[in-house]
């Protein structure tokens, strides 16, 4: 949006418009992907109650506004974060938002911020994915970089797997971590487990 400034014309100030040199865009800042609803409280102050350990890992702040998208019902809303009990893995929709969900629904929560495109190179949103029990499954990072093909190119890095390129097409209700642990207990090598999950449990 143009920024107002003043200049004098015949001794009187006149409002003029000064345009920004570059656009400001709204971008993702942090995301919880696939967290399950653990409760709904219609009569509590409108908000979403989250485990502060999850929030700290993603970089979500108390009272911060987030967009909430329900993958089961298609409902979309905006509310603000409050902290629940640490370690509880809670995700509770409060107030009017409680009407939009049922326990067990899978949600996507996204926080955003505004910046100029040149700042994207130093901006690294943190994304958490979850198991059906609301344990953290993957810790992902989005990176914007300049490539030979594009001024602003994009990649996803899995920080929970020694910063390898991330697979983000896993089946939502499959607990990969539990499967990995079970196969390791059976004596499978890591490369064999990776190959099994890539072949049978990744779309």
N, C-alpha and C positions, 0 to 999 in steps of 0.2 A: 504494500500500500504506500502511496506517496507520503513523504514526511513534510509537514507544514514548516515554512520559514517566513520571515517578514523582511520586506524591503521598503524603503521610503519612496513615495511618488508625490511630488509637489508638496513635500513637507509632512505628508501624512503616511503612516505605516499601511502597507497593503499586504494581505496574506497571499503568498505564492506557494507553489508546490515544488519540492525537491525530490527527485526520484532516486531510489536506491541503485547502487551500481550493480547489485546482483540480487537474485530472488532469495527469499527465505522459504524453506520447505519444512513441512512437518514430517518427522521420521520416527521410527521405532527406537525406544530407549531401553526397554526391558520387557521380557515376555515370560509368562508361565504357560506352557503348552500341554494340554491334556490333564490338568489337575481335576480331581473329582470333587463334586459337592458332597460335603460331609454333614451339612445341616442347613436349615433355613429358619429364620426367626422374624416373622411378620411384624412383631410389635417392638422390635429393637430399633434404635436409631439407624437410619439408612446407611449402609456401608457394606464392605465385604471383609470378613475376619479371616486373616491368614496367619500361618505359622511364621513368626519372625525369623526363624532360621532359613526358611525358603526365601523370604524377602531379602535378607542380608546377602544370600548367595546370588540373587538376581539383581540386587540394587534397587529394590522398591522401598519407598519411604512411607512412614505412617502419615495419613491424611492426603497422600498423593492420589490424584484422580487416575483411574484406569478404565479402559474399555473392556467389557466382558461379553464374550460371544459363546453362546451355548451350542455345542455341536449336536446335541440330541434334539432340542426344540427349535433351533434357529433363532432364538431370542437374542437381541443385542441391546446392551444398556451401558451406561456410564455411572460409576459410583466411586467412592474413595476407600482407601485401605485403612484398616485398623489392625492392630496386632492382637493375636490370641495367645494361647499357651505355647511356649517354646517346645518344640519336639512333638507337638500334637498332630502335625500334618493336616491341620484343619483347613477347610474352605467353606465358610458359612456366609450365605447371602442374607442380608438383614433389610428390614423395612419393606418397601414396595418391591424391591428386587426378589424377595422371597417368593413372589407369585410366579416368577419366570422359570423356576427350576424344581427338580426333584433330587432327592439324595441319590448319588451315584452318577448324575449327569456329568459329562465331560466338558470342561470349559477351556477357553483360551483367554488369558488376561494380558493386556498390552498397555504399557505406559509409553508416552511419546514426548518429544521435545522439538523445538524449532531451531534451525540453524541454516547457515548458508552452505551451498554445495561444496565449497572449498574446505569446509570443516569436516566433511564426511570421512576424509582419510584418517582423521584422528578419533573418530567415533566408533566404538566397538560395543554394540548392544549385547547383553548377556541373555541367553534363552535357556530355560530349564524345561526338560521334558520329564514326564512322570510315569511311574508304574501304576497299576490299578489301585494299589494301596497308598498312593500319594508319596511314595518314596522317590527321590530324585533319580532319574534314569540316566539322562545325558545332560551335560553342561556344554552348551553350544555358544559360539561367538560369531556374529555377522561382521564381515570386513568389507569395506569399499576400498578399491585400489585402482590405480591407473594401469591399464594394460595396453598392448599394441592395438587391440581392437576397439577399446572404449575408453573414454575419458573417466568414466565412473563404472568400473567393473565390480563384480560381487562374488564372494565365496563364503562358505560356512565351514567353520573349524570346530571339531569336537574336542573341547578342552579336557574332557574326562578320559580321552584315549590318546594322551600324549600329543595333542594338537594335530591330529590326522584329519583329512577331509571327512565331513560328516555324512552319514546316510540318514536322511530325514524322511524316509518312506516306510518306516517300520509299522507293523500292525499295532493299532492303538491299545488293544487290550491284552497284548502279549508282554509278559515280564521278561525281557531279554536278560536282565541281570540274574534272575533266578535260574533261567535256563543255562546261562554260562556257568554259574556255580555248580549246578547239577552235573553238567558235562565235565567240568574240571574234576569233580569228585570221582567221576568214572574213569579218570585218567586221560582224558582227551587233551591233545596239545592245543595251544592257543590258536595256531594257524588253522587247525582243523575245525575248531569252534567257529572262528571267523567265517570260514568257507561254508559251514553248515547254516549259519544264520543268514549269510548273504544269499544262499540258494533257496532256503525254505521259508524264511521269516521276514524277508525284505521284498517289498513290491517294486 
